[in-house]
Amino acid sequence: MISQDILISYIHKTMPDAEVSITDRTGTMDHFQVQIVSAVFEGKNLLDRQRLVYQALNEPMQDGRIHALEIKAKTPEEAAAA
Amino acid sequence: MTIDEEIKKEVEDNKILIYGKGTKSMPMCGFTKETIVFFNKYGYDFEVIDVLRNVEKREALSKMTNWPTLPKVFIDGQFYGDTDILDEMESKGEVEPLIKKAFATEN
């Protein structure tokens, strides 16, 4: 289990400009859908974007506070266009 | 044979390869099952290798791909993450040509 603001603080450590929206998929605070909008994704393919997010959340994933993560990683332009 | 050599051989020997939890007939995890369903749609042959209880191999795979979770999908020797990635690629019509190319180069 992890609270959303701690999850967001992990993301902001490596992506300070990130706009983060989180959905708790199962109500158990450990299965999340995370949408992150950050300029750091520019020029990166999907795989590398997800790697960045996994690295940012490596600690809570390794210690089991996060069980499952669905990641939507967008650049500001992509988010605006959506 | 070392774990890395074993993985390398498995990746080369299978056009579509899923490292996951459980087997093709008995997947032990929702995400592995989702990946099997994903590839069943295309009707091409694919292999599922169960690494649920093989911690050493899971760590080698995570290090090699810089990707912490299972399942891990390889197509034609290339790593493509999981259905999060493949669903997005499929929505852009990138999966089918990739699989066709993999099976076209029958060596």
N, CA and C atoms of all chains as a GROMACS GRO file, in nm:
protein
  567
    1MET      N    1   0.086  -0.120   0.000
    1MET     CA    2   0.000   0.000   0.000
    1MET      C    3   0.089   0.124   0.000
    2ILE      N    4   0.046   0.221  -0.078
    2ILE     CA    5   0.121   0.347  -0.079
    2ILE      C    6   0.022   0.459  -0.107
    3SER      N    7   0.042   0.571  -0.043
    3SER     CA    8  -0.052   0.682  -0.064
    3SER      C    9  -0.016   0.753  -0.194
    4GLN      N   10  -0.114   0.819  -0.252
    4GLN     CA   11  -0.091   0.879  -0.383
    4GLN      C   12   0.012   0.991  -0.374
    5ASP      N   13   0.010   1.069  -0.263
    5ASP     CA   14   0.107   1.180  -0.263
    5ASP      C   15   0.251   1.129  -0.245
    6ILE      N   16   0.269   1.016  -0.177
    6ILE     CA   17   0.406   0.962  -0.170
    6ILE      C   18   0.449   0.912  -0.308
    7LEU      N   19   0.353   0.849  -0.378
    7LEU     CA   20   0.382   0.800  -0.512
    7LEU      C   21   0.423   0.917  -0.602
    8ILE      N   22   0.347   1.027  -0.589
    8ILE     CA   23   0.377   1.145  -0.671
    8ILE      C   24   0.514   1.203  -0.634
    9SER      N   25   0.547   1.200  -0.504
    9SER     CA   26   0.677   1.257  -0.464
    9SER      C   27   0.792   1.176  -0.525
   10TYR      N   28   0.774   1.043  -0.536
   10TYR     CA   29   0.878   0.961  -0.600
   10TYR      C   30   0.896   1.006  -0.746
   11ILE      N   31   0.783   1.029  -0.811
   11ILE     CA   32   0.790   1.065  -0.954
   11ILE      C   33   0.856   1.202  -0.968
   12HIS      N   34   0.821   1.294  -0.878
   12HIS     CA   35   0.878   1.429  -0.888
   12HIS      C   36   1.027   1.433  -0.857
   13LYS      N   37   1.077   1.329  -0.791
   13LYS     CA   38   1.222   1.328  -0.764
   13LYS      C   39   1.300   1.325  -0.894
   14THR      N   40   1.249   1.248  -0.992
   14THR     CA   41   1.325   1.239  -1.117
   14THR      C   42   1.260   1.319  -1.229
   15MET      N   43   1.129   1.355  -1.210
   15MET     CA   44   1.062   1.432  -1.316
   15MET      C   45   0.990   1.549  -1.249
   16PRO      N   46   1.068   1.653  -1.208
   16PRO     CA   47   1.010   1.762  -1.130
   16PRO      C   48   0.893   1.833  -1.200
   17ASP      N   49   0.894   1.833  -1.335
   17ASP     CA   50   0.787   1.907  -1.406
   17ASP      C   51   0.663   1.822  -1.427
   18ALA      N   52   0.666   1.697  -1.380
   18ALA     CA   53   0.559   1.602  -1.419
   18ALA      C   54   0.423   1.641  -1.361
   19GLU      N   55   0.321   1.633  -1.449
   19GLU     CA   56   0.182   1.643  -1.402
   19GLU      C   57   0.133   1.499  -1.389
   20VAL      N   58   0.092   1.461  -1.270
   20VAL     CA   59   0.062   1.320  -1.245
   20VAL      C   60  -0.086   1.303  -1.209
   21SER      N   61  -0.155   1.209  -1.276
   21SER     CA   62  -0.290   1.175  -1.228
   21SER      C   63  -0.294   1.024  -1.206
   22ILE      N   64  -0.348   0.986  -1.091
   22ILE     CA   65  -0.341   0.846  -1.047
   22ILE      C   66  -0.482   0.791  -1.027
   23THR      N   67  -0.503   0.668  -1.074
   23THR     CA   68  -0.630   0.600  -1.047
   23THR      C   69  -0.598   0.474  -0.971
   24ASP      N   70  -0.664   0.454  -0.858
   24ASP     CA   71  -0.644   0.331  -0.782
   24ASP      C   72  -0.736   0.226  -0.844
   25ARG      N   73  -0.676   0.127  -0.912
   25ARG     CA   74  -0.756   0.036  -0.995
   25ARG      C   75  -0.844  -0.056  -0.911
   26THR      N   76  -0.796  -0.092  -0.789
   26THR     CA   77  -0.872  -0.195  -0.716
   26THR      C   78  -0.915  -0.148  -0.577
   27GLY      N   79  -0.880  -0.022  -0.542
   27GLY     CA   80  -0.921   0.025  -0.410
   27GLY      C   81  -0.832  -0.028  -0.300
   28THR      N   82  -0.724  -0.100  -0.338
   28THR     CA   83  -0.636  -0.155  -0.234
   28THR      C   84  -0.505  -0.077  -0.226
   29MET      N   85  -0.501   0.036  -0.296
   29MET     CA   86  -0.384   0.124  -0.292
   29MET      C   87  -0.256   0.054  -0.331
   30ASP      N   88  -0.262  -0.044  -0.421
   30ASP     CA   89  -0.138  -0.106  -0.470
   30ASP      C   90  -0.149  -0.148  -0.616
   31HIS      N   91  -0.264  -0.124  -0.679
   31HIS     CA   92  -0.280  -0.146  -0.824
   31HIS      C   93  -0.320  -0.013  -0.884
   32PHE      N   94  -0.225   0.052  -0.951
   32PHE     CA   95  -0.249   0.189  -0.995
   32PHE      C   96  -0.244   0.202  -1.147
   33GLN      N   97  -0.325   0.297  -1.198
   33GLN     CA   98  -0.300   0.348  -1.333
   33GLN      C   99  -0.245   0.488  -1.313
   34VAL      N  100  -0.129   0.514  -1.374
   34VAL     CA  101  -0.063   0.643  -1.353
   34VAL      C  102  -0.047   0.712  -1.487
   35GLN      N  103  -0.104   0.832  -1.499
   35GLN     CA  104  -0.076   0.910  -1.621
   35GLN      C  105   0.023   1.020  -1.584
   36ILE      N  106   0.133   1.026  -1.658
   36ILE     CA  107   0.237   1.126  -1.630
   36ILE      C  108   0.260   1.210  -1.755
   37VAL      N  109   0.255   1.341  -1.736
   37VAL     CA  110   0.284   1.431  -1.849
   37VAL      C  111   0.412   1.505  -1.814
   38SER      N  112   0.516   1.484  -1.897
   38SER     CA  113   0.643   1.549  -1.866
   38SER      C  114   0.723   1.567  -1.995
   39ALA      N  115   0.800   1.675  -1.999
   39ALA     CA  116   0.880   1.702  -2.118
   39ALA      C  117   0.995   1.601  -2.130
   40VAL      N  118   1.023   1.530  -2.022
   40VAL     CA  119   1.136   1.436  -2.025
   40VAL      C  120   1.108   1.322  -2.124
   41PHE      N  121   0.981   1.303  -2.161
   41PHE     CA  122   0.948   1.193  -2.253
   41PHE      C  123   0.972   1.228  -2.399
   42GLU      N  124   0.996   1.356  -2.424
   42GLU     CA  125   1.013   1.397  -2.565
   42GLU      C  126   1.124   1.316  -2.632
   43GLY      N  127   1.098   1.270  -2.754
   43GLY     CA  128   1.199   1.198  -2.831
   43GLY      C  129   1.223   1.057  -2.782
   44LYS      N  130   1.144   1.010  -2.683
   44LYS     CA  131   1.167   0.874  -2.632
   44LYS      C  132   1.054   0.782  -2.677
   45ASN      N  133   1.090   0.659  -2.712
   45ASN     CA  134   0.985   0.567  -2.752
   45ASN      C  135   0.914   0.514  -2.628
   46LEU      N  136   0.809   0.439  -2.650
   46LEU     CA  137   0.723   0.394  -2.539
   46LEU      C  138   0.801   0.314  -2.435
   47LEU      N  139   0.887   0.227  -2.483
   47LEU     CA  140   0.963   0.138  -2.393
   47LEU      C  141   1.049   0.223  -2.300
   48ASP      N  142   1.119   0.321  -2.356
   48ASP     CA  143   1.209   0.403  -2.274
   48ASP      C  144   1.131   0.491  -2.178
   49ARG      N  145   1.014   0.535  -2.221
   49ARG     CA  146   0.932   0.616  -2.129
   49ARG      C  147   0.894   0.532  -2.009
   50GLN      N  148   0.850   0.408  -2.036
   50GLN     CA  149   0.809   0.322  -1.923
   50GLN      C  150   0.928   0.291  -1.834
   51ARG      N  151   1.047   0.274  -1.896
   51ARG     CA  152   1.167   0.247  -1.815
   51ARG      C  153   1.193   0.361  -1.718
   52LEU      N  154   1.173   0.485  -1.768
   52LEU     CA  155   1.195   0.603  -1.681
   52LEU      C  156   1.101   0.599  -1.562
   53VAL      N  157   0.975   0.563  -1.589
   53VAL     CA  158   0.876   0.561  -1.480
   53VAL      C  159   0.909   0.448  -1.382
   54TYR      N  160   0.948   0.331  -1.436
   54TYR     CA  161   0.984   0.220  -1.348
   54TYR      C  162   1.103   0.256  -1.261
   55GLN      N  163   1.199   0.332  -1.322
   55GLN     CA  164   1.316   0.371  -1.240
   55GLN      C  165   1.274   0.466  -1.129
   56ALA      N  166   1.184   0.560  -1.164
   56ALA     CA  167   1.139   0.658  -1.062
   56ALA      C  168   1.067   0.585  -0.949
   57LEU      N  169   0.994   0.478  -0.982
   57LEU     CA  170   0.916   0.408  -0.879
   57LEU      C  171   0.981   0.277  -0.839
   58ASN      N  172   1.110   0.265  -0.864
   58ASN     CA  173   1.179   0.138  -0.839
   58ASN      C  174   1.166   0.095  -0.693
   59GLU      N  175   1.187   0.189  -0.599
   59GLU     CA  176   1.188   0.151  -0.457
   59GLU      C  177   1.052   0.094  -0.413
   60PRO      N  178   0.939   0.168  -0.432
   60PRO     CA  179   0.812   0.111  -0.385
   60PRO      C  180   0.770  -0.013  -0.463
   61MET      N  181   0.827  -0.032  -0.584
   61MET     CA  182   0.794  -0.156  -0.657
   61MET      C  183   0.874  -0.272  -0.600
   62GLN      N  184   1.002  -0.245  -0.568
   62GLN     CA  185   1.086  -0.355  -0.516
   62GLN      C  186   1.036  -0.400  -0.380
   63ASP      N  187   0.990  -0.301  -0.296
   63ASP     CA  188   0.951  -0.344  -0.161
   63ASP      C  189   0.803  -0.385  -0.155
   64GLY      N  190   0.739  -0.389  -0.273
   64GLY     CA  191   0.606  -0.447  -0.277
   64GLY      C  192   0.491  -0.353  -0.246
   65ARG      N  193   0.524  -0.226  -0.215
   65ARG     CA  194   0.412  -0.134  -0.188
   65ARG      C  195   0.328  -0.115  -0.312
   66ILE      N  196   0.391  -0.130  -0.431
   66ILE     CA  197   0.315  -0.125  -0.556
   66ILE      C  198   0.316  -0.266  -0.618
   67HIS      N  199   0.197  -0.322  -0.642
   67HIS     CA  200   0.191  -0.455  -0.705
   67HIS      C  201   0.183  -0.445  -0.855
   68ALA      N  202   0.094  -0.356  -0.900
   68ALA     CA  203   0.073  -0.349  -1.045
   68ALA      C  204   0.062  -0.204  -1.086
   69LEU      N  205   0.119  -0.176  -1.203
   69LEU     CA  206   0.127  -0.037  -1.247
   69LEU      C  207   0.092  -0.032  -1.395
   70GLU      N  208  -0.008   0.050  -1.428
   70GLU     CA  209  -0.033   0.071  -1.570
   70GLU      C  210   0.008   0.214  -1.599
   71ILE      N  211   0.096   0.231  -1.695
   71ILE     CA  212   0.160   0.362  -1.714
   71ILE      C  213   0.114   0.425  -1.844
   72LYS      N  214   0.076   0.552  -1.836
   72LYS     CA  215   0.049   0.631  -1.958
   72LYS      C  216   0.148   0.748  -1.951
   73ALA      N  217   0.246   0.748  -2.038
   73ALA     CA  218   0.349   0.852  -2.031
   73ALA      C  219   0.336   0.941  -2.153
   74LYS      N  220   0.309   1.069  -2.134
   74LYS     CA  221   0.287   1.160  -2.248
   74LYS      C  222   0.373   1.285  -2.236
   75THR      N  223   0.404   1.345  -2.350
   75THR     CA  224   0.470   1.477  -2.347
   75THR      C  225   0.357   1.580  -2.337
   76PRO      N  226   0.390   1.703  -2.294
   76PRO     CA  227   0.287   1.808  -2.283
   76PRO      C  228   0.208   1.826  -2.413
   77GLU      N  229   0.277   1.819  -2.530
   77GLU     CA  230   0.206   1.837  -2.658
   77GLU      C  231   0.105   1.723  -2.677
   78GLU      N  232   0.151   1.598  -2.649
   78GLU     CA  233   0.060   1.483  -2.669
   78GLU      C  234  -0.061   1.494  -2.577
   79ALA      N  235  -0.036   1.541  -2.455
   79ALA     CA  236  -0.147   1.550  -2.359
   79ALA      C  237  -0.246   1.658  -2.406
   80ALA      N  238  -0.191   1.767  -2.458
   80ALA     CA  239  -0.278   1.876  -2.505
   80ALA      C  240  -0.359   1.830  -2.625
   81ALA      N  241  -0.298   1.750  -2.710
   81ALA     CA  242  -0.367   1.707  -2.833
   81ALA      C  243  -0.473   1.604  -2.802
   82ALA      N  244  -0.455   1.529  -2.693
   82ALA     CA  245  -0.548   1.416  -2.665
   82ALA      C  246  -0.688   1.465  -2.639
   83MET      N  247   2.596  -2.415  -1.945
   83MET     CA  248   2.552  -2.291  -2.010
   83MET      C  249   2.509  -2.191  -1.900
   84THR      N  250   2.552  -2.067  -1.911
   84THR     CA  251   2.514  -1.969  -1.808
   84THR      C  252   2.369  -1.926  -1.832
   85ILE      N  253   2.309  -1.861  -1.735
   85ILE     CA  254   2.171  -1.812  -1.747
   85ILE      C  255   2.159  -1.718  -1.868
   86ASP      N  256   2.257  -1.629  -1.883
   86ASP     CA  257   2.249  -1.533  -1.994
   86ASP      C  258   2.254  -1.605  -2.129
   87GLU      N  259   2.342  -1.707  -2.138
   87GLU     CA  260   2.350  -1.783  -2.264
   87GLU      C  261   2.218  -1.856  -2.290
   88GLU      N  262   2.162  -1.910  -2.180
   88GLU     CA  263   2.034  -1.983  -2.191
   88GLU      C  264   1.925  -1.889  -2.246
   89ILE      N  265   1.920  -1.767  -2.190
   89ILE     CA  266   1.819  -1.670  -2.236
   89ILE      C  267   1.842  -1.634  -2.382
   90LYS      N  268   1.969  -1.608  -2.413
   90LYS     CA  269   2.004  -1.568  -2.550
   90LYS      C  270   1.955  -1.674  -2.649
   91LYS      N  271   1.979  -1.800  -2.615
   91LYS     CA  272   1.939  -1.911  -2.704
   91LYS      C  273   1.786  -1.916  -2.715
   92GLU      N  274   1.719  -1.904  -2.603
   92GLU     CA  275   1.571  -1.909  -2.605
   92GLU      C  276   1.514  -1.796  -2.690
   93VAL      N  277   1.574  -1.678  -2.678
   93VAL     CA  278   1.524  -1.563  -2.754
   93VAL      C  279   1.546  -1.584  -2.903
   94GLU      N  280   1.661  -1.645  -2.936
   94GLU     CA  281   1.691  -1.668  -3.079
   94GLU      C  282   1.604  -1.780  -3.136
   95ASP      N  283   1.574  -1.880  -3.052
   95ASP     CA  284   1.501  -1.997  -3.103
   95ASP      C  285   1.351  -1.973  -3.119
   96ASN      N  286   1.299  -1.867  -3.060
   96ASN     CA  287   1.154  -1.845  -3.065
   96ASN      C  288   1.121  -1.710  -3.126
   97LYS      N  289   1.043  -1.713  -3.235
   97LYS     CA  290   1.008  -1.586  -3.302
   97LYS      C  291   0.931  -1.495  -3.206
   98ILE      N  292   0.835  -1.560  -3.134
   98ILE     CA  293   0.761  -1.482  -3.033
   98ILE      C  294   0.779  -1.555  -2.900
   99LEU      N  295   0.832  -1.487  -2.802
   99LEU     CA  296   0.863  -1.552  -2.674
   99LEU      C  297   0.812  -1.468  -2.558
  100ILE      N  298   0.741  -1.534  -2.467
  100ILE     CA  299   0.692  -1.465  -2.347
  100ILE      C  300   0.754  -1.530  -2.224
  101TYR      N  301   0.829  -1.452  -2.147
  101TYR     CA  302   0.871  -1.498  -2.015
  101TYR      C  303   0.763  -1.453  -1.918
  102GLY      N  304   0.704  -1.547  -1.845
  102GLY     CA  305   0.595  -1.507  -1.757
  102GLY      C  306   0.580  -1.598  -1.637
  103LYS      N  307   0.467  -1.584  -1.571
  103LYS     CA  308   0.439  -1.667  -1.453
  103LYS      C  309   0.338  -1.772  -1.493
  104GLY      N  310   0.383  -1.900  -1.493
  104GLY     CA  311   0.293  -2.008  -1.533
  104GLY      C  312   0.320  -2.048  -1.677
  105THR      N  313   0.234  -2.137  -1.729
  105THR     CA  314   0.259  -2.189  -1.865
  105THR      C  315   0.146  -2.142  -1.958
  106LYS      N  316   0.161  -2.178  -2.087
  106LYS     CA  317   0.061  -2.135  -2.185
  106LYS      C  318  -0.077  -2.192  -2.147
  107SER      N  319  -0.076  -2.319  -2.102
  107SER     CA  320  -0.207  -2.380  -2.070
  107SER      C  321  -0.251  -2.341  -1.929
  108MET      N  322  -0.152  -2.304  -1.842
  108MET     CA  323  -0.193  -2.268  -1.704
  108MET      C  324  -0.119  -2.143  -1.657
  109PRO      N  325  -0.159  -2.025  -1.711
  109PRO     CA  326  -0.093  -1.903  -1.665
  109PRO      C  327  -0.128  -1.875  -1.519
  110MET      N  328  -0.030  -1.828  -1.443
  110MET     CA  329  -0.051  -1.807  -1.299
  110MET      C  330  -0.069  -1.659  -1.265
  111CYS      N  331  -0.076  -1.575  -1.369
  111CYS     CA  332  -0.085  -1.431  -1.338
  111CYS      C  333  -0.166  -1.366  -1.448
  112GLY      N  334  -0.248  -1.269  -1.407
  112GLY     CA  335  -0.339  -1.203  -1.501
  112GLY      C  336  -0.266  -1.144  -1.620
  113PHE      N  337  -0.148  -1.083  -1.591
  113PHE     CA  338  -0.077  -1.015  -1.700
  113PHE      C  339  -0.019  -1.116  -1.799
  114THR      N  340   0.027  -1.231  -1.748
  114THR     CA  341   0.079  -1.335  -1.839
  114THR      C  342  -0.036  -1.386  -1.925
  115LYS      N  343  -0.152  -1.405  -1.861
  115LYS     CA  344  -0.269  -1.456  -1.935
  115LYS      C  345  -0.307  -1.356  -2.045
  116GLU      N  346  -0.307  -1.227  -2.008
  116GLU     CA  347  -0.342  -1.119  -2.103
  116GLU      C  348  -0.250  -1.124  -2.226
  117THR      N  349  -0.122  -1.151  -2.200
  117THR     CA  350  -0.024  -1.155  -2.310
  117THR      C  351  -0.049  -1.275  -2.400
  118ILE      N  352  -0.087  -1.388  -2.339
  118ILE     CA  353  -0.117  -1.509  -2.418
  118ILE      C  354  -0.241  -1.482  -2.506
  119VAL      N  355  -0.343  -1.421  -2.446
  119VAL     CA  356  -0.465  -1.389  -2.523
  119VAL      C  357  -0.429  -1.296  -2.638
  120PHE      N  358  -0.340  -1.198  -2.608
  120PHE     CA  359  -0.298  -1.101  -2.711
  120PHE      C  360  -0.241  -1.173  -2.832
  121PHE      N  361  -0.149  -1.268  -2.808
  121PHE     CA  362  -0.083  -1.332  -2.922
  121PHE      C  363  -0.170  -1.441  -2.986
  122ASN      N  364  -0.265  -1.497  -2.907
  122ASN     CA  365  -0.355  -1.597  -2.968
  122ASN      C  366  -0.435  -1.535  -3.083
  123LYS      N  367  -0.464  -1.406  -3.068
  123LYS     CA  368  -0.541  -1.337  -3.172
  123LYS      C  369  -0.471  -1.344  -3.307
  124TYR      N  370  -0.338  -1.340  -3.306
  124TYR     CA  371  -0.267  -1.331  -3.433
  124TYR      C  372  -0.250  -1.469  -3.499
  125GLY      N  373  -0.263  -1.575  -3.419
  125GLY     CA  374  -0.261  -1.709  -3.479
  125GLY      C  375  -0.123  -1.758  -3.517
  126TYR      N  376  -0.020  -1.686  -3.478
  126TYR     CA  377   0.116  -1.736  -3.505
  126TYR      C  378   0.163  -1.814  -3.382
  127ASP      N  379   0.259  -1.903  -3.406
  127ASP     CA  380   0.309  -1.984  -3.295
  127ASP      C  381   0.388  -1.896  -3.199
  128PHE      N  382   0.371  -1.918  -3.068
  128PHE     CA  383   0.455  -1.846  -2.971
  128PHE      C  384   0.482  -1.937  -2.852
  129GLU      N  385   0.589  -1.902  -2.779
  129GLU     CA  386   0.635  -1.986  -2.669
  129GLU      C  387   0.617  -1.910  -2.538
  130VAL      N  388   0.578  -1.983  -2.431
  130VAL     CA  389   0.571  -1.920  -2.298
  130VAL      C  390   0.669  -1.993  -2.208
  131ILE      N  391   0.760  -1.921  -2.148
  131ILE     CA  392   0.858  -1.985  -2.059
  131ILE      C  393   0.827  -1.938  -1.917
  132ASP      N  394   0.800  -2.036  -1.830
  132ASP     CA  395   0.761  -2.006  -1.692
  132ASP      C  396   0.886  -1.977  -1.607
  133VAL      N  397   0.895  -1.855  -1.556
  133VAL     CA  398   1.010  -1.823  -1.468
  133VAL      C  399   0.962  -1.788  -1.329
  134LEU      N  400   0.836  -1.825  -1.299
  134LEU     CA  401   0.778  -1.788  -1.169
  134LEU      C  402   0.870  -1.824  -1.054
  135ARG      N  403   0.925  -1.947  -1.056
  135ARG     CA  404   1.004  -1.990  -0.940
  135ARG      C  405   1.153  -1.981  -0.967
  136ASN      N  406   1.193  -1.919  -1.077
  136ASN     CA  407   1.334  -1.915  -1.111
  136ASN      C  408   1.387  -1.773  -1.089
  137VAL      N  409   1.413  -1.740  -0.960
  137VAL     CA  410   1.448  -1.603  -0.922
  137VAL      C  411   1.574  -1.555  -0.994
  138GLU      N  412   1.672  -1.647  -1.006
  138GLU     CA  413   1.799  -1.608  -1.068
  138GLU      C  414   1.777  -1.565  -1.213
  139LYS      N  415   1.692  -1.641  -1.282
  139LYS     CA  416   1.668  -1.609  -1.425
  139LYS      C  417   1.586  -1.481  -1.436
  140ARG      N  418   1.494  -1.461  -1.344
  140ARG     CA  419   1.414  -1.338  -1.347
  140ARG      C  420   1.502  -1.217  -1.328
  141GLU      N  421   1.601  -1.230  -1.237
  141GLU     CA  422   1.691  -1.116  -1.213
  141GLU      C  423   1.778  -1.089  -1.335
  142ALA      N  424   1.824  -1.198  -1.398
  142ALA     CA  425   1.908  -1.181  -1.518
  142ALA      C  426   1.828  -1.113  -1.628
  143LEU      N  427   1.702  -1.154  -1.642
  143LEU     CA  428   1.616  -1.094  -1.745
  143LEU      C  429   1.591  -0.946  -1.715
  144SER      N  430   1.565  -0.914  -1.588
  144SER     CA  431   1.537  -0.775  -1.552
  144SER      C  432   1.658  -0.688  -1.578
  145LYS      N  433   1.776  -0.743  -1.546
  145LYS     CA  434   1.898  -0.665  -1.568
  145LYS      C  435   1.921  -0.644  -1.718
  146MET      N  436   1.904  -0.753  -1.793
  146MET     CA  437   1.933  -0.749  -1.937
  146MET      C  438   1.841  -0.652  -2.010
  147THR      N  439   1.716  -0.644  -1.964
  147THR     CA  440   1.619  -0.561  -2.039
  147THR      C  441   1.594  -0.427  -1.970
  148ASN      N  442   1.655  -0.410  -1.850
  148ASN     CA  443   1.629  -0.288  -1.772
  148ASN      C  444   1.477  -0.266  -1.757
  149TRP      N  445   1.411  -0.377  -1.717
  149TRP     CA  446   1.264  -0.378  -1.709
  149TRP      C  447   1.228  -0.467  -1.591
  150PRO      N  448   1.167  -0.413  -1.485
  150PRO     CA  449   1.157  -0.489  -1.360
  150PRO      C  450   1.046  -0.593  -1.354
  151THR      N  451   0.949  -0.584  -1.448
  151THR     CA  452   0.830  -0.668  -1.424
  151THR      C  453   0.820  -0.785  -1.523
  152LEU      N  454   0.731  -0.877  -1.492
  152LEU     CA  455   0.691  -0.983  -1.584
  152LEU      C  456   0.549  -0.954  -1.625
  153PRO      N  457   0.500  -1.001  -1.741
  153PRO     CA  458   0.574  -1.078  -1.841
  153PRO      C  459   0.671  -0.991  -1.921
  154LYS      N  460   0.761  -1.057  -1.989
  154LYS     CA  461   0.854  -0.990  -2.081
  154LYS      C  462   0.838  -1.055  -2.217
  155VAL      N  463   0.818  -0.971  -2.317
  155VAL     CA  464   0.793  -1.024  -2.452
  155VAL      C  465   0.910  -0.994  -2.545
  156PHE      N  466   0.951  -1.098  -2.620
  156PHE     CA  467   1.054  -1.080  -2.724
  156PHE      C  468   0.991  -1.120  -2.858
  157ILE      N  469   1.006  -1.034  -2.959
  157ILE     CA  470   0.961  -1.069  -3.094
  157ILE      C  471   1.082  -1.059  -3.187
  158ASP      N  472   1.112  -1.171  -3.258
  158ASP     CA  473   1.225  -1.172  -3.351
  158ASP      C  474   1.353  -1.126  -3.282
  159GLY      N  475   1.370  -1.167  -3.158
  159GLY     CA  476   1.494  -1.138  -3.086
  159GLY      C  477   1.496  -1.001  -3.020
  160GLN      N  478   1.390  -0.919  -3.042
  160GLN     CA  479   1.388  -0.783  -2.984
  160GLN      C  480   1.295  -0.780  -2.863
  161PHE      N  481   1.329  -0.700  -2.762
  161PHE     CA  482   1.245  -0.690  -2.642
  161PHE      C  483   1.137  -0.584  -2.659
  162TYR      N  484   1.011  -0.618  -2.622
  162TYR     CA  485   0.902  -0.523  -2.639
  162TYR      C  486   0.822  -0.500  -2.511
  163GLY      N  487   0.874  -0.532  -2.395
  163GLY     CA  488   0.802  -0.502  -2.271
  163GLY      C  489   0.684  -0.596  -2.251
  164ASP      N  490   0.565  -0.538  -2.234
  164ASP     CA  491   0.446  -0.620  -2.206
  164ASP      C  492   0.326  -0.566  -2.282
  165THR      N  493   0.206  -0.605  -2.241
  165THR     CA  494   0.089  -0.566  -2.322
  165THR      C  495   0.064  -0.416  -2.314
  166ASP      N  496   0.117  -0.348  -2.209
  166ASP     CA  497   0.104  -0.202  -2.208
  166ASP      C  498   0.162  -0.144  -2.337
  167ILE      N  499   0.282  -0.196  -2.372
  167ILE     CA  500   0.352  -0.146  -2.491
  167ILE      C  501   0.283  -0.201  -2.617
  168LEU      N  502   0.254  -0.331  -2.613
  168LEU     CA  503   0.200  -0.397  -2.734
  168LEU      C  504   0.061  -0.344  -2.769
  169ASP      N  505  -0.022  -0.316  -2.668
  169ASP     CA  506  -0.155  -0.261  -2.699
  169ASP      C  507  -0.142  -0.128  -2.772
  170GLU      N  508  -0.049  -0.045  -2.723
  170GLU     CA  509  -0.030   0.087  -2.785
  170GLU      C  510   0.023   0.070  -2.928
  171MET      N  511   0.118  -0.022  -2.945
  171MET     CA  512   0.173  -0.047  -3.080
  171MET      C  513   0.063  -0.101  -3.173
  172GLU      N  514  -0.023  -0.187  -3.114
  172GLU     CA  515  -0.130  -0.248  -3.195
  172GLU      C  516  -0.226  -0.140  -3.244
  173SER      N  517  -0.253  -0.040  -3.155
  173SER     CA  518  -0.348   0.065  -3.194
  173SER      C  519  -0.291   0.147  -3.310
  174LYS      N  520  -0.156   0.141  -3.327
  174LYS     CA  521  -0.097   0.213  -3.441
  174LYS      C  522  -0.067   0.115  -3.555
  175GLY      N  523  -0.116  -0.010  -3.544
  175GLY     CA  524  -0.099  -0.110  -3.650
  175GLY      C  525   0.045  -0.154  -3.668
  176GLU      N  526   0.125  -0.147  -3.559
  176GLU     CA  527   0.268  -0.180  -3.574
  176GLU      C  528   0.298  -0.326  -3.543
  177VAL      N  529   0.202  -0.398  -3.483
  177VAL     CA  530   0.234  -0.534  -3.434
  177VAL      C  531   0.231  -0.636  -3.549
  178GLU      N  532   0.124  -0.632  -3.628
  178GLU     CA  533   0.109  -0.734  -3.734
  178GLU      C  534   0.229  -0.737  -3.830
  179PRO      N  535   0.272  -0.621  -3.884
  179PRO     CA  536   0.387  -0.626  -3.975
  179PRO      C  537   0.513  -0.682  -3.910
  180LEU      N  538   0.526  -0.652  -3.781
  180LEU     CA  539   0.643  -0.699  -3.706
  180LEU      C  540   0.643  -0.852  -3.699
  181ILE      N  541   0.526  -0.907  -3.669
  181ILE     CA  542   0.516  -1.054  -3.656
  181ILE      C  543   0.535  -1.119  -3.793
  182LYS      N  544   0.473  -1.059  -3.894
  182LYS     CA  545   0.487  -1.115  -4.031
  182LYS      C  546   0.634  -1.119  -4.072
  183LYS      N  547   0.704  -1.009  -4.041
  183LYS     CA  548   0.847  -1.002  -4.079
  183LYS      C  549   0.923  -1.112  -4.004
  184ALA      N  550   0.889  -1.130  -3.877
  184ALA     CA  551   0.962  -1.229  -3.797
  184ALA      C  552   0.948  -1.368  -3.859
  185PHE      N  553   0.827  -1.401  -3.905
  185PHE     CA  554   0.804  -1.536  -3.958
  185PHE      C  555   0.842  -1.546  -4.106
  186ALA      N  556   0.859  -1.429  -4.168
  186ALA     CA  557   0.897  -1.431  -4.310
  186ALA      C  558   1.042  -1.473  -4.323
  187THR      N  559   1.125  -1.434  -4.223
  187THR     CA  560   1.270  -1.465  -4.234
  187THR      C  561   1.294  -1.605  -4.181
  188GLU      N  562   1.220  -1.706  -4.234
  188GLU     CA  563   1.236  -1.845  -4.189
  188GLU      C  564   1.376  -1.891  -4.221
  189ASN      N  565   1.461  -1.913  -4.117
  189ASN     CA  566   1.600  -1.952  -4.155
  189ASN      C  567   1.621  -2.099  -4.127
   0.00000   0.00000   0.00000
